[in-house]
């Protein structure tokens, strides 16, 4: 029997990414429902489709018409109801299932060649000796290189059903001929905790969550255990750019931090089976540790549930920029042909009673999708005074602070986007991907010296000084068509040096070490450390 599930859709429309939050499984199947008495509108729709199929002057594909009709129906309802064709359903749900079947590498396409950036521990590639820096030129004797190769091509080639095999032809530095590797695809974990480490003050633990998958809470607990062992007395949870995921995982994380009886989230619907309330049960082991949650305009849905629960219960401080504003709840229903629809059936609310769903109008999906761009154009990313809050929807936190509904979660401490080092030259080299490309080339030159050594301090020690590193990069960029404009280069130099070092370390020591360097100049993290050090939750939104 096909299952119907409550989901809370999330994701920033601007990025084109759609991720979902799992709520409750309901034991009802749609397949049986289709055979029951249908409303007149259903018969009318089928009558029109049949008439077109039988009498239209040109030959048409009825199945294609049906697909287009269902898609249009979903799009006419609200921004988050949608139709998912059978061909896309597996890919759409894959990341949230906590794993996929593949060979176990992270890759980057460098100069039209698929290059291994990181080998996932325990995966098929590691077991057979694939190394970071290897270049994959063929898969099952078919070329996997050249001007036309895309990320999608690589995903479709390397991912596949568990237990199936793929033979890769690999170029490796020092090898005179391509090396063959026959890999058996296996389940590859999808990590949602990107990194967890202690900041320089030696008492603040930092933890970055990229999404909420089926395994997120366990990853979160494992990360907390590691941070506790290193002496963490305060916690920063980074939810920036996190588009959401499973509701139960978000609720479990909030439960870990909130005292017994605290409301986490609730939903309201026309139908009782879609009504939900979630409260903390008092079993959380980190109910008293000072907490800061980082958000921005791409923090959506599950991220907003955690931020709202922390803010409304006055449990911690929310820092960054206004969140996405996603508060609609969908049912995902699998249709008999293995396609699916996601239909909005409820709204969710933060503990104070706020709906944080931003406004939308039926038929104006483009305007909804452009909301983040409009925020940027209004100056919201840079100026607190440019943020338009709906003051007609005031609510009170547990301790009486005023917060507002509609349009996302407004942080307690506003930190503008830092553009002081962004210049036209930086935008040019960044858009061309030259920072990553040059970093990878440098990493390759040092790989033979370092071997398997992943000691970050030693890697940084052998790199040129920052000014020399930037100078060499500017010459490289000029050779790739970006003129060296030294006035702008000098302005951007500190940021470029930091990013070059971060990407070099990523290529030599992995993503975990990348964030330690990349975050070292992060103003939002520094603001969080300052607020935690003060021991006070701001009474009103502040500007920095």
C-alpha positions in Angstrom: 0.0 0.0 0.0 1.3 3.5 -0.8 1.9 5.6 2.2 0.7 9.2 2.8 3.0 11.3 5.0 2.9 14.7 6.5 5.7 16.9 5.3 6.7 20.4 5.9 8.3 21.7 2.7 11.3 23.9 2.9 14.0 25.4 0.8 15.0 28.7 -0.7 13.2 29.0 -4.0 16.0 31.1 -5.4 18.4 28.2 -5.3 16.0 25.8 -6.9 16.5 23.3 -4.1 13.5 21.6 -2.6 13.9 19.7 0.6 11.2 18.4 2.9 10.5 17.8 6.6 9.0 14.5 7.6 6.2 14.7 10.2 3.9 11.8 10.8 3.1 8.7 8.7 -0.6 8.1 8.1 -1.7 4.6 7.3 -3.8 5.4 4.3 -3.2 4.6 0.7 -4.1 6.6 -2.3 -4.3 3.7 -4.7 -7.5 2.4 -3.1 -8.9 5.9 -2.9 -8.8 6.4 -6.7 -11.3 3.6 -7.2 -13.9 5.1 -4.9 -16.7 7.5 -6.0 -15.0 10.5 -7.6 -16.2 14.1 -7.5 -17.8 15.6 -10.6 -14.7 17.7 -11.2 -12.5 14.6 -11.5 -14.9 13.1 -14.1 -14.9 16.4 -16.0 -11.1 16.6 -16.1 -10.9 13.0 -17.4 -13.6 13.7 -19.9 -11.7 16.7 -21.3 -8.4 14.7 -21.5 -10.2 11.8 -23.2 -11.8 14.2 -25.7 -8.5 15.7 -26.6 -6.9 12.2 -26.9 -9.7 11.0 -29.2 -10.7 14.0 -31.3 -7.9 16.6 -31.3 -6.7 17.3 -34.9 -3.1 16.3 -34.2 -1.9 13.3 -32.3 -1.1 14.0 -28.7 0.3 12.0 -25.8 -2.4 11.7 -23.2 0.1 10.8 -20.5 2.1 14.0 -21.2 -1.1 16.0 -21.0 -1.9 14.4 -17.7 1.5 15.2 -16.3 1.2 18.9 -17.4 -2.3 19.2 -15.9 -1.3 17.8 -12.5 1.8 20.1 -12.4 -0.3 23.1 -13.3 -2.9 22.2 -10.6 -0.3 22.1 -7.9 1.3 25.3 -9.0 -2.0 27.1 -8.9 -2.5 26.4 -5.1 0.5 27.8 -3.2 4.3 28.1 -3.7 5.1 24.7 -2.0 2.4 22.3 -3.3 4.0 20.4 -6.1 4.0 17.4 -8.4 7.0 15.2 -8.6 7.3 12.9 -11.7 8.4 9.3 -11.1 11.8 10.0 -12.8 12.6 12.7 -10.2 11.2 11.3 -7.0 14.2 9.2 -6.0 16.7 12.0 -6.6 14.5 14.5 -4.7 14.2 12.3 -1.6 17.7 10.8 -1.7 19.6 13.2 0.5 17.0 13.1 3.3 17.0 9.3 3.5 20.4 9.6 5.1 22.3 7.7 2.5 22.5 6.9 -1.2 24.2 4.1 -3.1 27.4 5.1 -4.9 31.2 4.7 -4.9 32.0 7.2 -2.0 33.9 10.2 -3.3 33.5 13.9 -3.3 34.6 15.4 -6.6 35.3 18.6 -8.4 35.4 19.2 -12.2 38.7 20.8 -12.8 39.5 21.8 -16.4 36.9 19.4 -17.8 38.2 16.5 -15.7 36.4 14.8 -12.8 38.9 15.1 -9.9 38.6 13.3 -6.6 38.6 15.9 -3.7 37.9 13.6 -0.8 37.4 9.9 -0.3 34.6 9.0 2.1 35.8 6.8 5.0 34.5 3.3 4.7 33.1 3.7 1.2 33.9 1.4 -1.8 36.5 3.9 -3.2 38.5 4.0 0.0 38.5 0.2 0.3 40.0 -0.2 -3.2 42.5 2.6 -2.9 41.1 5.6 -4.8 43.0 8.6 -3.6 42.3 12.4 -3.3 43.8 13.9 -6.5 42.9 11.0 -8.7 41.3 12.0 -12.1 38.5 9.8 -13.4 38.6 9.8 -17.2 36.3 6.8 -18.0 33.5 4.9 -16.4 32.6 1.4 -17.9 34.8 2.4 -20.9 32.8 5.5 -21.6 34.5 8.9 -21.4 33.8 10.9 -18.3 35.8 13.9 -19.3 35.8 16.8 -21.7 34.1 20.2 -22.2 30.6 18.7 -21.9 30.9 16.8 -18.6 28.6 18.1 -15.9 28.0 17.3 -12.2 24.8 15.6 -13.2 26.7 13.3 -15.6 29.0 12.3 -12.8 26.1 11.7 -10.3 24.2 9.5 -12.8 27.4 7.5 -13.6 28.8 6.9 -10.1 25.5 6.5 -8.2 23.4 3.5 -8.7 21.7 0.5 -7.1 23.5 -1.0 -4.2 25.5 -4.1 -5.3 26.0 -3.0 -8.9 29.5 -2.5 -10.3 31.2 0.3 -12.1 34.8 0.2 -13.6 36.7 3.5 -13.5 39.7 4.4 -15.4 41.9 6.7 -13.2 44.8 8.9 -13.9 47.2 9.3 -10.9 50.2 11.4 -10.5 53.3 9.2 -10.9 51.5 6.4 -12.8 52.5 6.0 -16.4 49.1 4.5 -17.5 45.5 4.9 -16.4 44.6 2.6 -13.4 41.5 0.4 -13.6 39.3 0.1 -10.5 36.1 -2.0 -10.4 33.9 -0.7 -7.5 30.8 -2.3 -6.1 28.3 0.5 -5.2 27.2 0.6 -1.6 25.3 2.7 0.8 27.1 6.0 1.4 26.1 8.1 4.4 24.8 11.6 3.8 26.3 13.7 6.6 24.2 16.6 7.9 26.7 17.8 10.5 29.3 19.4 8.3 31.7 20.1 11.1 32.0 20.3 14.9 35.0 21.8 16.6 36.2 24.0 19.4 36.7 27.7 18.7 39.9 29.5 19.8 38.5 30.5 23.2 38.7 26.8 24.1 35.2 26.8 25.7 32.8 27.4 22.8 31.8 24.5 20.7 30.8 25.2 17.1 28.5 22.9 15.1 27.3 23.4 11.5 24.2 21.6 10.3 23.6 21.6 6.5 20.2 19.9 6.5 18.0 17.6 8.5 18.2 14.0 7.3 17.0 10.8 8.9 20.3 10.5 10.8 20.7 14.2 11.8 19.9 13.9 15.5 22.3 11.0 16.1 25.0 13.0 14.2 24.2 16.0 16.4 24.5 13.9 19.6 27.7 12.3 18.5 29.1 15.8 17.8 28.0 17.1 21.2 29.7 14.2 22.9 33.0 15.1 21.1 32.6 18.8 22.0 31.8 17.9 25.6 34.9 15.8 25.8 37.0 18.8 24.6 35.5 21.0 27.3 32.7 22.9 25.6 30.8 25.1 28.0 28.8 27.1 25.3 27.4 26.0 22.0 27.0 27.7 18.6 24.6 25.9 16.2 25.1 27.2 12.6 21.9 26.9 10.6 22.9 29.4 7.9 22.0 28.2 4.4 20.2 25.1 5.9 17.0 24.6 3.9 15.5 22.1 6.3 14.7 18.4 6.4 12.8 16.0 8.6 10.6 17.6 11.3 11.2 14.8 13.9 15.0 15.4 13.7 14.6 19.2 14.3 12.2 18.5 17.2 14.7 16.0 18.8 17.5 18.6 18.6 15.2 21.3 20.2 14.2 18.7 22.8 17.9 18.2 23.7 18.1 21.9 24.5 14.8 22.8 26.1 13.4 22.2 29.6 10.5 19.8 30.1 7.1 21.1 29.0 8.5 23.7 26.6 6.5 23.9 23.3 8.7 23.2 20.3 6.2 23.6 17.4 2.6 22.9 16.6 0.4 22.8 13.4 -3.1 23.8 12.6 -5.3 22.2 9.9 -8.8 21.7 8.6 -8.4 18.0 9.2 -7.6 16.6 12.7 -5.1 14.0 11.4 -2.9 16.9 10.3 -2.8 18.6 13.7 0.4 18.2 15.6 1.9 19.5 18.9 5.5 18.8 20.0 6.8 19.6 23.5 10.1 18.9 25.2 10.0 15.9 27.5 12.8 16.9 29.8 15.3 14.2 28.7 17.7 16.5 27.0 21.2 16.4 28.3 22.1 20.0 27.3 19.2 22.0 28.7 21.4 24.6 30.5 24.4 25.1 28.2 24.4 28.6 26.8 23.3 28.5 23.1 23.5 30.7 20.1 21.8 29.8 16.8 23.0 31.4 13.5 20.5 32.0 10.7 20.3 33.8 7.4 17.9 34.3 4.5 18.5 30.7 3.3 17.6 29.1 6.7 14.2 27.6 6.1 11.6 25.4 7.7 13.2 22.9 10.1 15.9 25.5 10.7 13.2 28.1 11.5 11.5 25.6 13.8 14.6 25.3 15.9 15.3 29.0 15.8 11.7 29.8 16.7 11.7 27.3 19.6 14.9 28.7 21.0 13.9 32.3 20.6 10.3 32.0 21.9 11.4 30.1 25.0 14.2 32.6 25.6 16.5 29.6 25.7 19.3 31.3 23.7 20.2 34.0 21.3 19.5 34.1 17.5 22.2 35.8 15.5 22.5 36.7 11.8 19.9 37.9 9.3 16.1 37.3 8.8 15.3 33.7 7.8 13.5 32.5 4.7 9.9 32.4 6.0 8.5 28.9 5.4 5.6 27.8 7.5 3.4 25.6 5.3 2.9 21.9 5.9 2.6 19.4 3.0 1.4 15.8 2.7 3.5 13.8 0.4 1.4 11.1 -1.3 2.9 8.5 -3.7 0.7 7.9 -6.7 0.1 4.5 -8.3 2.7 5.1 -11.0 5.4 6.0 -8.4 5.2 9.7 -9.0 4.1 11.9 -6.0 2.3 15.1 -5.0 3.0 17.3 -2.1 -0.2 19.1 -1.0 -0.3 21.9 1.6 -2.6 20.7 4.4 -1.6 22.8 7.4 0.5 25.6 8.8 3.0 25.4 11.6 3.5 27.8 14.4 6.3 28.7 16.8 5.7 28.4 20.6 4.5 32.0 20.9 1.9 31.4 18.3 3.7 32.9 15.3 3.2 31.8 11.8 6.5 32.7 10.1 5.2 32.0 6.6 6.0 35.0 4.3 3.1 36.3 2.3 2.2 34.9 -1.1 -0.5 35.4 -3.7 -2.0 32.7 -5.8 -0.6 32.9 -9.3 2.3 35.1 -8.4 4.9 32.4 -7.9 7.7 34.4 -9.6 7.3 37.3 -7.1 7.5 34.8 -4.2 10.6 33.2 -5.7 12.2 36.6 -6.1 11.6 37.6 -2.4 15.3 37.1 -1.4 16.5 39.1 -4.4 14.0 41.9 -3.4 15.4 41.8 0.2 18.9 42.2 -1.2 17.8 45.1 -3.5 16.1 46.8 -0.5 19.4 46.6 1.4 18.2 44.1 4.1 21.5 42.2 3.9 23.4 45.3 5.0 21.1 47.6 7.0 18.8 46.7 9.9 16.6 49.7 9.2 15.8 48.3 5.7 14.1 45.2 7.1 10.3 45.4 6.8 8.7 43.7 9.8 4.9 43.3 10.0 4.3 45.2 13.3 0.6 44.2 13.1 1.5 40.7 14.3 3.3 41.1 17.6 3.8 38.1 19.9 5.6 37.6 23.3 8.4 35.2 24.2 8.3 33.3 27.5 10.0 36.3 29.3 7.9 38.9 27.5 10.1 40.0 24.7 8.3 41.2 21.6 8.7 39.1 18.4 6.8 39.3 15.1 5.1 36.8 12.9 5.2 36.7 9.1 8.2 36.6 6.9 10.6 34.4 8.8 12.5 34.6 12.1 14.1 38.0 12.9 17.4 37.5 14.8 18.0 39.0 18.2 21.4 40.3 17.0 21.5 41.5 13.3 24.9 40.9 11.6 25.1 42.4 8.1 26.7 40.6 5.2 30.3 41.7 5.1 31.2 43.2 1.7 34.2 45.3 2.8 36.6 43.1 0.9 34.3 42.3 -2.1 35.6 44.1 -5.2 34.9 43.7 -8.9 38.2 41.8 -9.2 37.2 39.4 -6.5 33.8 38.9 -8.1 35.5 38.1 -11.4 37.9 35.5 -10.1 35.3 34.0 -7.8 32.6 33.7 -10.6 35.2 32.0 -12.8 36.0 29.4 -10.1 39.7 30.5 -10.2 40.2 30.4 -6.4 39.3 26.8 -6.2 41.2 25.9 -9.3 44.4 27.5 -8.1 44.1 26.1 -4.7 43.7 22.6 -6.1 46.7 23.1 -8.3 48.8 24.2 -5.3 47.5 21.3 -3.3 48.6 18.9 -6.0 52.1 20.3 -6.0 52.3 19.7 -2.2 50.7 16.3 -2.1 53.9 14.5 -3.1 55.8 16.3 -0.3 53.1 15.7 2.4 52.0 12.2 1.4 49.3 11.1 3.8 50.1 13.8 6.3 46.9 15.8 7.1 48.3 17.9 9.8 46.9 21.4 9.1 49.6 23.3 10.9 52.3 21.6 8.8 50.3 22.3 5.6 50.0 26.0 6.4 53.6 26.2 7.4 54.8 25.2 3.9 52.5 27.6 2.1 53.8 31.0 1.0 53.1 34.0 3.1 49.7 35.6 2.5 50.9 38.5 0.4 53.0 36.2 -1.7 50.1 33.7 -2.1 47.8 36.4 -3.3 50.4 37.8 -5.6 51.0 34.4 -7.2 47.2 33.9 -7.5 46.7 37.3 -9.2 49.3 36.3 -11.8 47.5 33.0 -12.3 44.1 34.8 -12.6 45.6 37.2 -15.2 46.8 34.2 -17.2 43.2 33.0 -17.2 41.9 36.3 -18.5 41.2 38.4 -15.4 43.5 41.5 -15.4 45.5 42.2 -12.3 44.0 45.4 -10.8 46.1 45.9 -7.8 44.0 48.6 -6.1 41.1 46.1 -5.9 43.4 43.1 -5.3 44.9 44.8 -2.1 41.4 45.4 -0.8 40.3 41.8 -1.3 43.7 40.3 -0.4 42.9 39.1 3.2 39.7 37.3 2.1 41.3 35.7 -0.9 44.3 34.5 1.1 41.9 33.0 3.7 39.9 31.2 1.0 42.9 30.0 -0.8 44.3 28.4 2.4 40.9 27.0 3.3 40.5 25.3 -0.1 44.1 24.0 -0.1 43.6 22.5 3.3 40.3 21.0 2.1 42.0 19.3 -0.8 44.8 17.9 1.3 43.1 17.3 4.7 39.3 17.1 4.0 36.2 19.3 4.5 36.4 19.1 8.3 39.6 21.1 8.4 38.3 23.4 5.6 35.7 25.1 7.9 38.2 25.8 10.7 40.1 28.1 8.4 37.2 29.4 6.3 35.3 30.4 9.4 38.3 32.1 11.1 37.2 35.6 9.9 33.4 35.0 10.1 31.7 38.1 11.6 28.6 36.2 12.6 30.5 33.6 14.5 32.5 36.3 16.3 29.3 38.1 17.2 27.9 34.8 18.7 31.1 34.4 20.8 30.8 38.0 22.1 27.1 37.5 23.0 27.7 34.2 24.8 30.6 35.8 26.6 28.4 38.6 27.9 25.9 36.0 29.2 22.9 38.1 28.2 20.1 37.7 25.6 19.5 41.1 24.0 16.2 42.7 25.1 15.6 44.0 21.5 17.2 43.5 18.1 20.6 45.1 17.9 22.7 46.3 15.0 26.4 45.6 14.8 
